[in-house]
Each structure stands twice: as structure tokens, then as C-alpha cells.
Amino acid sequence: DAKTTQPNSMESNEEEPVHLPCNHSTISGTDYIHWYRQLPSQGPEYVIHGLTSNVNNRMASLAIAEDRKSSTLILHRATLRDAAVYYCILYNNNDMRFGAGTRLTVKP
Amino acid sequence: DTGVSQNPRHKITKRGQNVTFRCDPISEHNRLYWYRQTLGQGPEFLTYFQNEAQLEKSRLLSDRFSAERPKGSFSTLEIQRTEQGDSAMYLCASRKAGGAYGYTFGSGTRLTVV
């Protein structure tokens, strides 16, 4: 399975943008880049995914490097409710394998 | 559709007992996945189904574990002769087949083996 590398933790101030990085240097041409987040005591929640082009939705934006070896999840204005573990996953229509993710702390 | 439903939410059992968990996926999703998550770790893949066929099982799924999806709708995960190391959150997810589709997870069943 292609693997991803994320920082263990990050901090942000409320109402400021957050950029969560992910490295995936062994990505293959058919791997989608998926992001999920997990709030305390809940199952993971889908955030966004992309293949080659940058993507935007109501929750976040996904910026994908031109060589696809890295990506960045962007939360435009962090709120206290965005405090969670964020997982970056490469996915190719089989089973999804999670790493340890990045624990995001949002300070008021 | 109200999403992926898992029952029970919590289960406390004595070591050596058998337990069974149920997952009801989103109705039009033909793929169903089981994961296990321990404190501080990401979810670990256990097994998945496409319709009623079990297509892959992780090495984590010892012979004490069995999963079924008899009619391609709901699924059950049974653990026989539970051990304290089985204490974890058991998560179910469903999706449509195809790499472009995301997973929808349930809230999980928290198992405590005492």
C-alpha cells in the first residue's frame, strides 16, 4: 500500500487558516488522495478527496502538488469544532488504510 | 437514509464470552468495511464485503473473529472467546464501489472486555 506521512500534531488559533500537509512520494497514477477527520468519540468523517486538480467543498480545500507527491488540506477559518485528528489516505478502490494522522488543536 | 448505523454503541463483556456487533450500511452502498481502533491509533482495517462476498481479511482477523453479510445488506462481526486485548472501538463503514467515492463511517461499537 502506498503510504503517507503527516505531522503528529499541529496547533492553530481560532478563525485563522490552517494548512495540514501530507507527503505521499510513492503515489501511483490511479491513487486518489482522501482526507478524513475524526472528532473525539466519533467515527471518521469524510472531508474531501482529489486526484490531480485542486478541490474545494463546503468543509475545506485540497491543494495537490503538480507532481502529486504531496498535498495540503486547507481549513480557511478554523473553529473550535475543527479540533480533531485529520487523516490523509491514498486510495485505489480497495480497502482504506489509515495512519496515525495529525491531531489539530484549535486555541480560542 | 440516516447514515451508517451500528449497534450496540457500548458493550461490556467478561473474558471468554462471545459478542456480536451489527452494522446497517447506507442502503445503496454495495461495499461494507470493518475496522478496529484502539486509543491513540488510527483505525485498523479488518475486512470488507462487496455485496455479500467477503473480499479481503486482515491478518488481524484471527480465527476467533468472523464477519458476515448474508444478504448484502447489514453485516455482523462476531468475536468468540473474547480476550482483554479485544477491547477497542469497532467501526463500520460503507461506500459505493469506485475510487472516487468516500467512506461513510458509523459511530462505532466500543467493546470493553473485563
Interface residues (C-beta under 8 A of the other chain):
Chain A: T30 D31 Y32 H34 Y36 Q42 G43 P44 E45 Y46 H49 L51 V85 Y87 Y91 N92 N93 N94 D95 M96 R97 F98 G99 A100 G101
Chain B: V4 Y33 Y35 Q41 G42 P43 E44 F45 Y48 E56 L91 A93 A97 G98 G99 A100 G102 Y103 T104 F105 G106 S107 G108
